[in-house]
C-alpha cells in the first residue's frame, strides 16, 4: 500500500534562495513531499510591491500553500527562513505542522541589528569577499544582487527597532519546534537560542558539531537525519 508523503516546505535565509537546498532536498525526497519557494526579491522572483519584510514573506508562504492546496505543512527554515516559520506558527498555527529552524537569530535589537547591517554593504562585499559577490550575482539573476543586499539591510534595521517576536509570542506557539544551531556559529548565540527553546511549549534543541553559520557548512546527511527524526517521532504532550 502506497503511503502519502508528509509535506515539508524549505525556507531559505537572508540573501539566499531555494537553489541552495538542492542537496538537502535530494536527501529528504524519499520521505517527504518537498516544497521550495523563493521569497520575493530573492532568486529569480521579482520584488513585491507590498514590501520586503517578514510579514510579507509569511504572506507569500500562505499564498503558496493555497496554490498547492496544502492544508498544512511542516517547515524547515534556515536563518531568516526559520524566523518566518516562527512568525507563521504564531499567527497562522492552523497551517503549520512541525517546525525545524537552523541558525536562526532570534535576539533582534538596535545593537545586534547594527552589527549585521555593517556587513551588508555591496561595495564592501565586492571588495572584501568578491567570491561571495559573484555567488550572489548568480543566485539572484536576472535581478540585481546589490538591491537584495540593500533591502536586507533595511529589513534587519527595522527588526532592530521593532522585533516581531517576543517571549510572550513564543509562549503562544503551539507547533512542536526543534531549534538547531552550529557550535561554531558566530552570528547566533547559544543564549538567545536557549531562551526561545525554553519559552516554547513544545520544543527540542539540537547543536550540530563543527558548523559555522553559512548553510554551505552544514553536514547535509546529519541535518536530514534530524529533520526526519523530529517530524516522525511521537512527542509527549
HUDARA-V555340 format. One record per pair of residues at least 6 apart in sequence whose ideal C-beta (glycine too) atoms are under 8 Angstrom apart, sorted by the first residue. I is the first residue (numbers start at 1). J is the second residue. Records with the same first field share a line. If there is no record, write none. Layout:
BEGIN
I->J, J
END
This chain:
BEGIN
4->33
5->31, 32, 33
6->31, 32, 33, 74, 97, 231, 232
7->32, 33, 35, 70, 72, 73, 74, 97
8->28, 32, 33, 34, 35, 73, 74, 75, 76, 227, 231
9->35, 36, 37, 61, 64, 65, 73, 74, 75, 76
10->18, 21, 24, 25, 34, 35, 36, 75, 76, 77, 78, 81
11->37, 39, 61, 75, 76, 77, 78, 80, 81, 82, 84, 85
12->18, 20, 21, 38, 39, 42, 78, 79, 80, 81
13->78, 79, 80, 81, 82, 103, 215
14->79, 80, 152, 155, 156
15->42, 136, 139, 148, 149, 152
16->42, 78, 79, 80, 81, 139, 215
17->38, 42, 43, 139, 140
18->36, 37, 38, 43
19->43, 139
20->78, 139, 215, 216
21->36
23->220
24->76, 220, 223, 224
25->34, 36
27->220, 221, 223, 224
28->34, 224, 227, 228
31->228
32->74, 231
35->64, 68, 70, 73
37->60, 61, 64
38->44, 45
39->45, 57, 60, 84
40->46, 47, 48, 50, 52, 56, 57, 60
41->47, 48, 52, 143, 147, 148, 151
42->140, 148
43->139, 140
44->140, 141, 142, 143
46->143
47->143, 147, 151
48->56, 60
50->56, 59
52->151, 152, 154, 155
53->155, 158
54->80, 83, 84, 87, 155, 159, 164
55->87, 164
57->80, 84
58->84, 87, 88, 91, 92
61->84, 88
62->88, 92, 95
65->71, 72, 73, 95
70->95
71->95
72->94, 95, 96, 97
73->95, 96, 97
74->97, 98, 99, 100, 231
75->85, 88, 96, 97, 98, 99, 100
76->85, 99, 100, 101, 102, 227
77->83, 84, 85, 86, 99, 100, 101, 102, 104
78->101, 102, 103, 104, 215
79->102, 103, 104, 105, 213, 215
80->104
81->101, 104
82->99, 100, 101, 102, 103, 104
83->101, 104, 105, 106, 164, 165
85->96, 99, 101
86->99, 101, 104, 106, 165, 170, 173, 177
87->164, 165
88->95, 96
89->96, 99, 173, 174, 175, 177
90->165, 169, 170, 172, 173
93->173, 174, 175
96->175
97->175, 231
98->175, 176, 177, 178, 230, 231
99->175, 176, 177, 178
100->177, 178, 180, 226, 227, 230, 231
101->177, 178, 179, 180
102->180, 181, 208, 215, 218, 223
103->180, 181, 182, 185, 187, 188, 213, 215
104->179, 181, 188, 193
105->112, 116, 187, 188, 192
106->165, 188, 192, 193, 195, 196
107->189, 191, 192, 195
108->156, 159, 160, 163
109->160, 163
110->160, 161
111->160
112->160
113->156, 157, 159, 160, 161
114->157, 160
116->156, 187
117->153, 156, 157, 160
119->125
120->149, 150, 152, 153, 156
121->149, 153
122->133, 145, 146, 149, 150
125->132, 133, 136, 149
126->133
133->145
136->145, 148, 149
137->145
139->145
140->148
167->195, 199
170->196, 199, 200
171->199, 200, 201
173->200, 201
174->201, 202
175->202
176->202, 203, 204, 230, 235
177->200, 202, 203, 204
178->203, 204, 205, 206, 226, 230
179->193, 196, 197, 200, 203, 204, 205, 206
180->205, 206, 207, 208, 223, 226
181->188, 190, 193, 206, 207, 208, 211
182->207, 208, 209, 210, 211, 212, 213, 217, 218
183->207, 208, 209, 210, 211
184->210, 211, 212
185->211, 212, 213
186->212, 213
187->213
188->213
193->205
194->205
196->203
197->203, 204, 205
202->235, 237
204->230
206->226
208->218, 219, 222, 223
209->219
210->219
211->217, 218, 219
END
